[in-house]
Amino acid sequence: MNLRQIRGIRELTQKQLSELSGIHQQYISEIESGKRSIDSMGIKILKKYCKALNCKVEITADTIDFTILE
């Protein structure tokens, strides 16, 4: 599952996610559109994103996987 899908399930706009996470809306847009790589996010930003979306991330050598927490 990708971050855009999780945001959709949580029924949040990019603006709402920006307000919850403290991550600039433009940055969120660039990640979701593929203009910026998730690999470039950095752990601090990735943690903010996941906390706001109530999801967890698993990073392996080959993949970055997101899971929704209930």
Steps between C-alpha positions, in 0.01 A plus 500: 500500500636845420470823696238651269276195546534517878420873496190421293388228740544746787294749294755778535589764247864587447434825684354317800792258504738793481336658803506172697856406414676834471625399154455764230210424264724544193738235635208259554382567144846430358530170692153384391549597136840333477689824441689434822611154606382351828864403547582871519254568784729430790404312813376808689252597228395140443421466872289819493313378194427159654399645836248734333358215289513242782700256292827318533783464256728204438818566310705221347784507253254475209173659614323752717164364616226689684233335716193664650466473877152474646 
